[in-house]
Amino acid sequence: MTTILAADIGATHARFAAFTHGPAGLAPGRSLWLDSAGAGSLAGLLDALRRAEPALDPARADAVALAVPGPVRDGVFCAPPNLPWSIDVSDPGALGLGRVVLLNDFQAQAWAVLTGVMDTAVPVLPGAPGSAPGLGGPVAVLGPGTGMGQALLAPDGRGGHVALASEGGHALFPFQGEEEFAFQRFLLARGGRSRVVGDMVVSGPGLAAVHAFLSGEELAPAQVAGRLDRHPRTLRWAARFLGRACRDHVLRTAALGGLVVCGGVAARNPALLADPAFAAEFLASDTHADFLAAVSVRLNTAQDSGLWGAAYHGAAMLGP
């Protein structure tokens, strides 16, 4: 039996959980949420973890797996775009750590597809008639939160899988029609940016921006989400944009194994996927409508799936 300390470090909160791994697979133990932005550094965050009640001491784990938002360089460094400090585990001993692995947060979400958190996933689109969601091909993963994360879980050709990170949320977002082009200009003026990327559209801040554009009402993302039933036009636009991002991710990755949508915005607002605008936009293609219709779509509502994915990767690092 081995122990893994998993972390999912976000722009606002850092989630930690202790897992054990044995013949029966992963089993979760104690968990903690900490303030990540206010920690000042990874060392500060780990010190807060040790001082918390109940404490979680990283030095007692056989492996520590840290899922972080942003590109991981050389397996040891990340400068998250929405955190005021960088993460460097090139000298784990200086941080009081033993074996440590750094992985992208949506790479962890991809690994989570192989864990028990998917048992509670909500079916959105069934895919090909008579087929069931499975891992026969690549599985695309996409999630709106503070930004938009993307990843891919692909067969490795040897009976296993490989999880591939992506920075697709920072790629340009496509708009169509005069109304959407007006929204694009609105976003550029609002953010002082030279181009509009997916993070600005399919995310919590993007949801607030859509609502402000359509209604003139400035609300926090959580406030907009809480009122979607009162603002059908905001819901329809946000669902359409989410469907477009999902469709393009599936097409770019040929994800016949299915699409898993995760992230706090989608998990807390399933209406974004239930609205007919999501399916209509996801399936819209002049050339690949049949391909898209064969792809199953599931909503992963588990708020701790990043921790499960990180722990899965940490367990694999330790070996059988």
N, C-alpha and C positions, 0 to 999 in steps of 0.2 A: 504494500500500500504506500503510495507516494502522496505528498501534499503540494498543492499549487496555489499560490496567491495570484489571483487575477485582478487586473485593474482596467477600467474603461475610463480614460481621462478625457473629459470634455472641456469646452470653453468655460462652462459655469461650474459644473460639479465633476468630481472624480469618484467613481464607484469602485469599491474594493470588495472582494469576496474570497474566502478560503474554500478550496475544493480538495477533496480526496479523490484519488484515482486508483482503481483496482480492477479485478477481473469483471466486475459488474459495470464498469465504466465510471463516469464522473458523478460525484455526489457533492452538492453545495453545503457549505457550513455558514459561519458567521459572515455578515456583510456590513459595510459602512459606506456612507456618503459623506464626502468632505468638500469644502470650498476649494476649487482648483485655482481660480484666478487670483484669489487672495493669498495663496500659499507662498508665492514669490519665487519658487524654484521647485524642482523635483525633490531635492533634499528636504526642503521645508514641508512638502506634502508628505513625504515618508516619515518625518518627525511627528507631524500631526497624527499620522496613522498609528504610530507607536504610543502616543499620549492619549489616544481616544479611549472611550469606555464603551464596550469592551475593546481592548487593544488588539491590533493585529501586527505581529512582529514579522517583517519580511525575512529576517535572518533565520527564522524557524522553518521556512518553506523549502522544499527540495528544488523548486523552481519558481521564479517570479515572471509573469507574462504581462507586459504593459501594452495595452492597445491605445494608440495615440492618434490624434486627428492631424493628418498631414503626411507628406512623403517621408519614409524612413530611409536614411542614407547609411550605407555600409553596415546596416543592421544594428547601429548603436546611436544614431543621432536623428532628431526630428525638431524642426522649428515650426510648431503649429501656427497656422495663420490667424487663429482667433484666441490665442493665449499670449500673455505678455512675457513669457519666458520659454526657453528652449529646453529640450530633454536630451541628456547625454549620459549613456550608460557604458561608455568605453572603459571606465574604471569602476566596476561594480563594488569593489571592496571599499572605495571611498564613500559609497552610499550605504554601506552596511548590508550589501546584497551578496548572494552567492551566484548561482546560475540565474541568469536573467535573459529574457528575449523581448525585443521591441518589435511590435507589428502595427501596421496601420489599423485604425479603428474599424474600417469597413472590410478589411481583410479578416478581422475577427468576426464581423457579422456574416461573412461568407462561411467561415469555419462553423459558425453556429447552426448553419443549415443541416449539418451532420449530427446535431445533438438533439436531446429530448425537448428543447424549447419549441421545435416545430410541431410537436404533437397538438399544440393549441392554436396553430396557425389557422386563419380564417380563409376559406376558399373565396376568390373573387371572380375569376374566369376559369372555366373548366379545361380549356385546351381542346385537343382533338377529341371527337366523340369516342367514348369507350376507353379513353386513356386516363391514367391516374398520374398525379404529380410525382415525378421520380427523378432519379439522377442518371438517366440514360445519356444525357448530353450536358453541356455547360449550363449552369444555373446562374442567371444574372441576379444581382442584389443591388437595390437602390433604396435610399432612405432620405427623406427631408427632416432636418432638425434645425440647428443653428445655421447649418449650410446644407448642401446636398451631397451625400456620400454615394459612391458607386464601387462595386467590386464584382468579381467573377469566381465561381467555384467550378473548376474544370476537371474532368477525368485525366489522370496522369498516364494512362495507357498500361499501368501495371496493377490495376485493381484498386488503386487509391485515388486521391484527389490532390489538387494544388489550388490554393486560394490566391488570387491575383488582386492586388490593390489597384486603385485608379484615382486619378485626380480629375475625373470627368466633370465634377461640379464646377470646376474653374474654366471649362470650355465654353465657348460662345453659345448662348441660348437662341434658338431660331424662333422668329416671330412671323406671323402671317396676317395680312390684311391691314387696312388703315387703322382700325381701332387698336390692334395690338402694336402697330408701329407707334401710335400715340403713347401707348403705355411704355414702350421702350424709351421714348424721349423723356417721359416722366421719370423713369428710373435713372436715366443718365443725369438729369438735372437734380434729382433727389440725392443721389449718392456722390456726385462729383466725380464719376468714373468716366473713362473713355470708351468703355464697351460693357455690355451686359452679359454676365455669365450665369450659369445655372444656379449657383448659390444665391443669387439675388432674386430668383423667381420661384424656385421649388424649395421652399424653406419656411421657417417661421417668419423671418423678416420679409420674405417674398409674399407671404399670405397677407401681412399687414399692409404691404405696398399695394397689392391688388385692391384691397378694400379701400385704401385711401384714394386711389385713382378713380374707382367707380363711384364712391360715395362722398368724397371730400372729408371723411371722418378719420382722424388720426387716432388709432388705438394700438395698444401693445399686441404682439402676436397672440398671446394667450386670451386676450379679450376678444379678438376677432374670432378665434377658434370657438370660444364659448357662445358666440352669437351666429354661427353659420346658418342655423335653422331660420334665422330672421333675415338673412341676406342671401337669397338664392342666387343672385347674380355673382356675388363674390365666390360662393361655393362652385358655381358652374365654371367660372374662369380658372379657379385654382385646380379643380378636378381636371380640366382640359390640359393645363400646363403640366400637371403630374403625369397624365396619360401620355403626353408627347415625350417627356423625358424618359419614361419607361419604355415606350416603343423604340426610341432611337437607341437606347442602351441595349435592348434585345437584338435589334438589327445589327448593331456594330459587333456584337459578340456571338451571333448565331446561337442564342441560348435556348435550344430545343428542350433542355432539361427543366425549363420553367423560369419564372421571375418571382423573386421574393421581395416584397416591399416592407421596409422596416423604418425605424426612426421615430422619434417622439411625436412629430407632427402627424404622421399617418396613423400611428398606433392609437393616439388619443382622439383622432378625428376620422373614424372609418367611413364617414359620409363622403370623404374625398374620393374614395374608391367605389363607393356604392352609387354615386351620382352617375347617371347615364353618360355624361360628358367624358368621364374617364375612359370607359370602354370604347366609346365612339372614336376618341382620339387615338387610343392605343391600337385599334384595329385599322386605322386609316392608312392605306398605302396603295398607290397605283400599281405597284409591281409585286408586293409581297404580302398581300392581304391573307392568302391561304396559309403562309408561313406563320404569321402572327396569330391567326385563329387557332393554330395547333399548340400554342404556348400557354401553359397553365399559369395563372397568377394567384399568389397567396399573400396574405397580409400577416406578418409576424408581429403580434401584439405584445410580446414579452419585453418588458423594459430592461431586463437583465441579460438579453441575448448576447450583447457584446462581451460580457463577463464569461459566459459559457464558451463563446468562440475563442477567447483568449486562453481560457483554461484548457480547452481541447488542444490548442496549438502548444501550450506549455507541456502538456502530458506527452504529446508526440515528440517533443524535444528530448524528454527523458528516456523515451524508448520503451519497449515492452518490459 
